[in-house]
Every structure is written in C-alpha cells, then in structure tokens.
Amino acid sequence: MITYNSTAKGGASSFGSHFTFVLLLCCLLCAFALPVLASDFKLVKQRVVTEYLLVEVDDEDIAELLATQKQDGTWPGINYQDVSRTGFEHIVHTTNMVDLAKAYRQPNSKYKGSPKVKQAISNALDHWVQNDYFCDNWWYNQIGTPNNLVAVMLLLGDELPEELVQATQPIIGRAHLNASGARPSGDRIKIAGILAKNLLFLGEKEKFEAVLKVIEGEIKFSTGSRGLQRDFSFHHRVDRVNNTSSYGLGYADAFVEWLVYTADTRYAFSSDKVAILVDYYLDGISKNLAFGKYLEAGAKNRSIARPGALHGLDAKTPKKLLQATDYRKGDLEEIVKIREEGIHKVSLSYGKYFWQTEFFTYQRPGFFTSVRMYSIRNDNMEVPYNSEGLMNHHRGDGTNHLSITGKEYFDIFPVMDFQKIPGATILQKEKLPDPDQIQKSGYTDFVGAVTDDLYGSVAFDFISPHDPLKARKSWFFFDKEYVCLGAGINAKGKQEVFTTLNQLLLKGEVYAQVGHQMKILESGKHGLKNPDWIYHDRVGYFMLAPQDVELSFGEVTGNWTSINRQTRAPQEDVTKEVFSLWVNHGNNVRQESYAYMILPNASLEETKAYRIDDQIEILANTPELQAVRHKQLLQVQANFYQAGKLDLGDGLELTMDGPGLVLLHLDGQNIVKMAVSDPSRKLDKMHLQLNSKLNLQGTQHRVAWDAEHWISKVTVQLPEGEFAGSSVILGD
C-alpha cells in the first residue's frame, strides 16, 4: 500500500496529423464562439484543454515511452540523482507525462483512451510524488514542474486515483502568488497562469477570478523596477539588463494566452490592458528582433549558450492578438506576414532607441542592425545564472550586430572568439576573467542615441569595467549604409586593442580591394594595409580613413561546454567556418581612432561601384565631437561630448553650449527637421545656435531669431523622469 506525503518539500502520418490539427483547431474556434450554454468558467477550462491538444504528439514517440518505462515509473537516460542547478534532467520525466496525457486525449491518436497509457502516466506520477524531486534551481520547483503537472491534471486528472491527485496538489501548489519567484516580472505572470489552471482543475471559481485579476494587473509600466519599461523594453531584474526577447517574450506570451482563453467571457481583459500589450509586442519585442522575426544576438544574454537560441519566431502570438483585438491590426498583420512568408516581404523601416535599456535597433527592408551599450544606469550583461553564458564579458561593450538573413550568427557561439565581438573595442587578454566577473555596472552617463523614429545616431562614452581602456564610439545610420567612428582610444599595458568590424559564420568568397586592385582572398589570416574595402556575404566594409586591418576566415573548432555547463549542453566538439575582421590598434594605445562604413545587403558589383565621396563626409572624429554628413539624404548627425561648434557645409554652422546629440535634415541652408537628445539625462533644457532662420513646428522648443547676427537661438525642453534620454523631434 503506497502512502502519499501530502506535505511538499520547500513550501507551499501526414494526412492523419493534418486532419487532427484541423479538427482540434475547429474545436478551439467553436469553443470561442459558444453561446453561454456552459458557464464561462467551464468554457475557459475547455479552451485551455483544447489548446493543449493542438500540439500533436507522435505515436512512435509514445510507443517508445511505453516500451522503455521501468516498473517504478521512471525512464532510462534520466539522471534522477542530480538535482543541481546545472542538472535536473527530471524535467524530461514530467514532459513525458504530458506527452502521454495528450496521446490519451487526442482524437486521432492510436492511444486515445488507452488503459496502458493511463497506467504509464499513473506509474510516472506515482514515482514523482513519492520522491518529490526538488531542484536547487527554484524555477523548476515553482514553474517547470508545476506547469507540467497541472497539464496532466487538466488532461487526465479526473481519471486518475483520487489519492494520487491529492498527493500531486502540494507540488503544483508551489506555484503560488507568494512564492519567491513570483516577484513582479516575467515569472509572476507565468506562476499566476499555472495557479489559474490548477484552480480550473479544482473548480474554485472565486479564487480563479482573483488570480486572473493579478494576471491582468501585471500588464503595466514599471519603469525603474522589474517589468515593462516606458520605452517598451523589459527588465526582469533590478540590474536593468535588457530582457525583452527572453523573459519579456514569455511575459507577453503568458498574457496573450489568458487574453484568448477569457475572450468574450466575464473574465475578459480590459481594452486598455490589451492596447499596452499590443504596443509592447510591436514596439518592444518585435523591434528587438531582426526583421520582426529572428531572435537577435545583441538583445540576448546568457541564452546564447543554448543551441538554437537565435531561431525565428512563429506567428502564433500575433495571430492570437489579431483574434482578440483590432487595435493596430495592420501592424500585427505585417508581423504575421513576415513570419509566415519570409523576410523578403519586409517593408519595415525604423530607428528605435530603448533609452531605459541603452539599446538601439535599426531596420530597413534589406537589413537589421543593433547597438548594445551600458552606463551608470544599467549593468552590462546578465549574470551567468545556472552556468550559462560563461564568456559574455564584452557582449555589451558597444556591440554592433548586422543581419541580412537572420542567420548570420546562428549557433556560432561555441566557436566564437569572445574578445572579437562585432562592433566592440576590446583589450586582448590571454584569457577572459572568471564568469563571476561578467556583470559590471557602467562608469559613464553619456550613453544614448538620437532618433527621429526613422534615422538615428548612437553615442557611447566607453570606459571598460574589465580593462584599462577608454574610447568614444559613435554610429550613424542611413538608408543604405551606416558609419562607425571611434576616437580617444586609450589603453595601458602590453596587450593589443582590437576593434572588431564583424565576426560571423563564413558564407561564400571573401574579396578585398587594396590600392584599387581587387582580389579574392584564400582562407587563413591576412593583414591588409590601407584597404579600400573588404566584401563578404553581401556586406561591404569600407575604411573611411587610412587604416590597416586584419582578418581571418576558415574552420574553427569549439564546444558548447566552454560557455554552458548544464548537463544537457551538447558535449561533442563543434566545427564551423567563421569570418572575422578587425582593426588592430596596437598596445599602450594613445589617442587612437577608427572610421569605417558598413554597406549591407549589397552585391559585389554594388560594392565596387559605391563612391564614398558622393555619399558620406566625416565632419569630425575627435574625443570631443563625432559627426557625419550624408550628401544624398541632406542629413547631418552630430554627437557632441562637450560644448562645441560644427561646420555643416554650405555655409551652415551649428553651435552647442553643452553636450548632446543632434540630427538635422537640410534643404540647402534651411533646416527642415531636427531631433535632439541628452544621453547624460542631466539637462532639463538644451541650447544650440544655427546661422539659419528656423521655422520648425513643435511645442517643446522655442526659437529666438537674432537678425543682426543672423542666428537662430534654439532652446529645447528635454524629457524628464521616465522619458529622460528619449529624443525630441522638431518639425514635420
């Protein structure tokens, strides 16, 4: 006779498959259209169960689970002894139970209603409650395990022995609103969702309704603390690291799940909350993704140490949003189209700065790029929790990833040189510091961007928290190209300093033009003296000043275990072909600089034909001022690190009385549009002068015209509080 401990530890075929999917989808849609014949409570429960069954399981997989299950309910290949943070393969056991329960309920499964399957589930659950496996990582105890067990209950609980069901409840009950992991963030809404599902199973209507109010209440701005920030980025912890496409993605998915479950019932969420979620999904999550689809290296933290981390997202969530609301319908439909039909359908163009997170993203139909930074306001990188992301020391140091296909960096990380991060200026050490030295706070406050929502520039007053290294780094983004400038690069010591233009998977030939002579390079390492450009994988890299560069490409061998010590990390060596291009500034660096331009999504012929002098002019590249003029776009972008004066060309002159970023749209000697920002967040007003009569619309500035000196004196009221660091746009 088995006695169950009621006190939990630690506290509270293609045609057939297609037919089944269509049948279940129809059931789900019908469930949403049902009149109030059943109670809303039962209707929501029915929707939850139907959603589980939409994900089919394979009969062959079920057959194997049945054949390999041991008499005690366990399965071979699972280490049931290791409950450490890097282990806990037990999640496979509970996942097996969920798959068996789905097979038992799915209409087209050969195992539907199978007594053998039900007994296997009962045996597996019996084993679990007897042992009550408790992981050193709280997530499994409060989310992973309860989430799987509540699925089993909803699918099959009514047919299991009552005493077994009761013995399971304390384990599921670890997912409660006072649990340690239920702090306001991406995990609270997940835990509340598990609790709500369990209350559906238990039939506790009043408690269920109260938990739904908690879920709805989590859709709010929590700027400065855990949760959704006013710029539509997401912070999971108080370190203010960007978690938008990790925890923030789960946060949105969890809310959307319940948004759909409760649609057209008494539990339905308010339109205001739905609007916030849609805005977050479109202006936060989707703008952290390359082309609104691919998880992007610059936005990711320790999860890059997991195979497949940079996969493309499907259209499931935006489709659910479209099912629930018409708000921003066209924008959601565009994301669905991209994810279902491919990025060649992209018409997106934007420049987006997440000023609460120090992260900039830039999208054009042909390319996506990002810049990641940190300041005294934000830490550089996520802690390598659970021994993942063990070499992420420099992945926030002004990193600049570029994507044309969304696959340039896919699973490159086990073979990556983590001291050659795209865009970053890094002191080359014999080895990286220990993983516990990864997360650091920034030393400077002048970190930010200016954008008119379409174009933008980025400025990073960089002082390394890891090395004796300083630099002033800027990026200037246009329609077909972008410019990268560095100045005031200083470093002590014998180690060399590299600025890496890119490190990505090798694809195709590598070309270089030196002294107007083009050649195809052989694999290996090369040093190029003052090249005009280098070309690889539809990207041209142009040197805008005399600059020697180094590059290497060919096979590199590494291992996932170098960056991930989880027991589930692949153990075998990985070999990939990698392309790397960098500037070597030497050692004991004093006042070094760099200037290069990226021409994305260009053919070799387009790269050869590109004439820098017809397009780009560097107006300044000093530690005090970095500025670029685009001749065809009639645009100047200028990053002032201190007060100064800049000749804009054509007789125009801009004077700043302090630091700040300025973006100007020109028409001859007229300024037709302007955007400004204060990266330091110290100023309430910005003062600048232009020797041109300005007539710019807007309510956040005033212009005093000095006719005698032919000067417009402009005073801009800058954003404050949770909007400090964002841009002010003057003019149309």
Residue, then its C-alpha position, 0 to 999 in steps of 0.5 A: m500500500i503506497t502512502y502519499n506525503s501530502t506535505a511538499k518539500g520547500g513550501a507551499s502520418s501526414f494526412g492523419s496529423h493534418f486532419t487532427f490539427v484541423l479538427l482540434l483547431c475547429c474545436l478551439l474556434c467553436a469553443f470561442a464562439l459558444p453561446v453561454l450554454a456552459s458557464d464561462f468558467k467551464l468554457v475557459k477550462q475547455r479552451v485551455v484543454t483544447e489548446y493543449l491538444l493542438v500540439e500533436v504528439d507522435d505515436e512512435d514517440i509514445a510507443e517508445l515511452l511505453a516500451t522503455q518505462k521501468q516498473d517504478g515509473t521512471w525512464p532510462g537516460i534520466n539522471y534522477q540523482d542530480v538535482s543541481r542547478t546545472g542538472f535536473e534532467h527530471i524535467v524530461h520525466t514530467t514532459n513525458m507525462v504530458d506527452l502521454a496525457k495528450a496521446y490519451r486525449q487526442p482524437n486521432s491518436k492510436y492511444k486515445g483512451s488507452p488503459k496502458v497509457k493511463q497506467a504509464i502516466s499513473n506509474a510516472l506520477d506515482h514515482w514523482v510524488q513519492n520522491d518529490y524531486f526538488c531542484d536547487n534551481w527554484w524555477y523548476n520547483q515553482i514553474g517547470t514542474p508545476n506547469n507540467l503537472v497541472a497539464v496532466m491534471l487538466l488532461l487526465g486528472d479526473e481519471l486518475p486515483e483520487e489519492l494520487v491527485q491529492a498527493t500531486q496538489p502540494i507540488i503544483g501548489r508551489a506555484h503560488l502568488n507568494a512564492s519567491g519567484a513570483r516577484p513582479s516580472g516575467d515569472r509572476i505572470k507565468i506562476a499566476g497562469i499555472l495557479a489559474k489552471n490548477l484552480l480550473f482543475l479544482g473548480e474554485k471559481e472565486k479564487f480563479e477570478a482573483v488570480l486572473k485579476v493579478i494576471e491582468g494587473e501585471i500588464k503595466f509600466s514599471t519603469g525603474s523596477r522589474g517589468l515593462q519599461r516606458d520605452f517598451s523594453f523589459h527588465h526582469r531584474v533590478d540590474r536593468v539588463n535588457n530582457t525583452s526577447s527572453y523573459g519579456l517574450g514569455y511575459a507577453d506570451a503568458f498574457v496573450e494566452w489568458l487574453v484568448y482563453t477569457a475572450d468574450t467571457r466575464y473574465a475578459f481583459s480590459s481594452d486598455k490592458v490589451a492596447i499596452l500589450v499590443d504596443y509592447y509586442l510591436d514596439g518592444i519585442s518585435k523591434n528587438l528582433a531582426f526583421g520582426k522575426y529572428l531572435e537577435a544576438g545583441a538583445k540576448n544574454r546568457s541564452i546564447a549558450r543554448p543551441g538554437a537560441l537565435h531561431g525565428l519566431d512563429a506567428k502564433t502570438p500575433k495571430k492570437l492578438l489579431q483574434a482578440t483585438d483590432y487595435r493596430k491590426g495592420d501592424l500585427e498583420e505585417i508581423v504575421k506576414i513576415r513570419e509566415e512568408g519570409i523576410h523578403k516581404v519586409s517593408l519595415s523601416y525604423g530607428k528605435y532607441f530603448w533609452q531605459t535599456e541603452f539599446f538601439t535597433y535599426q531596420r530597413p527592408g534589406f537589413f537589421t542592425s543593433v547597438r548594445m551599450y551600458s552606463i551608470r544606469n544599467d549593468n552590462m550583461e546578465v549574470p551567468y545564472n545556472s552556468e550559462g553564458l560563461m564568456n559574455h564579458h564584452r557582449g555589451d561593450g558597444t556591440n554592433h550586430l548586422s543581419i541580412t538573413g537572420k542567420e548570420y550568427f546562428d549557433i556560432f557561439p561555441v566557436m566564437d572568439f569572445q574578445k572579437i565581438p562585432g562592433a566592440t573595442i576590446l583589450q586582448k587578454e590571454k584569457l577572459p576573467d572568471p564568469d563571476q566577473i561578467q556583470k559590471s555596472g557602467y562608469t559613464d552617463f553619456v550613453g544614448a542615441v538620437t532618433d527621429d523614429l526613422y534615422g538615428s545616431v548612437a553615442f557611447d562614452f566607453i570606459s571598460p569595467h574589465d580593462p584599462l581602456k577608454a574610447r568614444k564610439s559613435w554610429f550613424f545610420f542611413d538608408k543604405e549604409y551606416v558609419c562607425l567612428g571611434a576616437g580617444i582610444n586609450a589603453k595601458g599595458k602590453q596587450e593589443v586593442f582590437t576593434t572588431l568590424n564583424q565576426l560571423l559564420l563564413k558564407g561564400e568568397v571573401y574579396a578585398q580591394v587594396g590600392h584599387q586592385m581587387k582580389i579574392l582572398e584564400s582562407g587563413k589570416h591576412g593583414l591588409k594595409n590601407p584597404d579600400w574595402i573588404y566584401h563578404d556575404r553581401v556586406g561591404y566594409f569600407m575604411l573611411a580613413p587610412q587604416d590597416v586591418e586584419l582578418s581571418f576566415g576558415e574552420v574553427t573548432g569549439n564546444w558548447t561546454s566552454i560557455n554552458r555547463q548544464t548537463r544537457a549542453p551538447q558535449e561533442d566538439v563543434t566545427k564551423e567556418v567563421f569570418s572575422l575582421w578587425v582593426n588592430h590598434g596596437n598596445n599602450v594605445r594613445q589617442e587612437s581612432y577608427a572610421y569605417m562604413i558598413l554597406p549591407n545587403a549589397s552585391l559585389e558589383e554594388t560594392k565596387a561601384y559605391r563612391i564614398d565621396d558622393q555619399i558620406e563626409i566625416l565632419a569630425n572624429t575627435p574625443e570631443l565631437q563625432a559627426v557625419r554628413h550624408k550628401q544624398l539624404l541632406q542629413v547631418q548627425a552630430n554627437f557632441y561630448q562637450a560644448g562645441k561648434l560644427d561646420l555643416g557645409d554650405g555655409l551652415e554652422l551649428t553651435m552647442d553650449g553643452p553636450g548632446l546629440v543632434l540630427l538635422h535634415l537640410d534643404g540647402q541652408n534651411i533646416v527642415k527637421m531636427a531631433v535632439s537628445d541628452p544621453s547624460r539625462k542631466l539637462d532639463k533644457m538644451h541650447l544650440q545656435l544655427n546661422s539659419k532662420l528656423n521655422l520648425q513646428g513643435t511645442q517643446h522648443r522655442v526659437a529666438w531669431d537674432a537678425e543682426h547676427w543672423i542666428s537662430k537661438v534654439t532652446v529645447q525642453l528635454p524629457e524628464g523622469e521616465f522619458a529622460g534620454s528619449s529624443v525630441i523631434l522638431g518639425d514635420 
